[in-house]
Amino acid sequence: MEPGPPGSSRPTEPGPCLSAQRGADQAASASLQRAARAQPGRQPLAVAAVLPAGGCGERMGVPTPKQFCPILGRPLISYTLQALERVCWIKDIVVAVTGENMEVMKSIIQKYQHKRVSLVEAGVTRHRSIFSGLKALAEDQLNCKLSKPEIVIIHDAVRPFVEEDILLKVVTAAKEHGAAGAIRPLVSTVISPSTDGCLDHSLERARHRASEMPQAFLFDVIYEAYQQCSDYDLEFGTECLQLALKYCGTKAKLVEGSPDLWKVTYKRDLYAAESIIKERISQEICVVTDTEEDNKHVSHLLEEVLKSELNVMTSDFQETQKLLSMLEESNLSFLYPVVVISVHFLDFKLVPPSQKMENLMLIREFAKEVKKRNIWLCGLLISYPQDEQKRQESLRQGAIVIASLIKERNSGLIGQLLIA
């Protein structure tokens, strides 16, 4: 069984929470924390985030807006929200969605138990959506759970792999400079065409950078900029840092970002995002065997092939059902699908497979039920002959199947009984 996310990210400052840092990250993060702290006696920084999520996904070429496209059965925006929620010092997360998708977003928040998330109606453009989010944070309304922050992070709903360290860096830089944003080196040279479609000039790639997300601002700076900007800016602009410079004279500090800040834009990016998520999932396998003797034979071999932490338990399928029922009835919200593989061993020469499979075929119906809780169940029947050499080969093949099921997470195999 693979139990969801590999662990929450480090809860570093600014905010009254504990940190769990290791190695070189500890020294770097501690330095950033000191820079992010206010003067002695002051409260920690109040930080909020705004996510514009009103896009229609035109460039994606699919009917579903890309922020709601499923990856491993979970909407893309849910991964992004989870990444921000893990940062304990982000107090509020405001998501701007269109009126037609408001109920969809509410259901996502409820299903995956997102916290600290508020919804506002998006505008017809990216800048108008961000402005809606800022207004919600600025307005001091009675019985409103939102409060005006000192720093606001602006991030894209379709950039799910943002880490806490880059969020902390842009917040720290924004506190000092008024605005900050992540950047990356240009991959391709930027050229300017003439009116007749010919090359006019090109930019020297080494002197320019690609503007990425997240970006952070002193709230008063970016809110004032949006209040002053023209209808043309709201309609056609995309760069928040430029608004802060144009209307408030605030020069943003540029922070080098990591390669995983890329934005899911095209359909192929969904497959890339799925691949990254699969790689990030820790592998803890729960093998359900029939006898204690089986445990002794399979544990070492499975650990050797899978090269992951391994739990081997003795049980029958009824006990496995109890385990899954406990998971299903719990209030846990799983970031990734929990993969449960009911593995059984059988000497096909001594016991006809039909006797074993009759009971295990219950997997199909039970898998349909637990899938609703993001639990993916399938069965594996491994040949277990008396001949030692054949048995070892059979076990090795079974271990390879288990590793593939965990890594690939193919939803088409849910409820299936496989034979190795």
Secondary structure, 3 states (H helix, E strand, C coil): CECCCCCCCCCCCCCCCCCCCCHHHHHHHHHHHHHHCCCCCCCCCCEEEEEECCCCCHHHCCCCCHHHCEECCEEHHHHHHHHHHCCCCEEEEEEEECHHHHHHHHHHHHHCCCCCEEEEECCCCHHHHHHHHHHHHHCCCCCCCCCCCCEEEECCCCCCCCCHHHHHHHHHHHHHHCEEEEEEECCCCCEEECCCCCEEEECCHHHCEEEEEEEEEEHHHHHHHHHHCCHHHHHHCCCHHHHHHHHHCCCCEEEECCHHHCCCCCHHHHHHHHHHHHHHCCCEEEEEECCHHHHHHHHHHHHHHHCCEEEEEECCHHHHHHHHHHHHHCCCCCCCCEEEEEEEEECCCCCCHHHHHHHHCHHHHHHHHHHHHCEEEEEEEEECCCCHHHHHHHHHHHHHHHHHHHHHCCHHHCCCEEEC
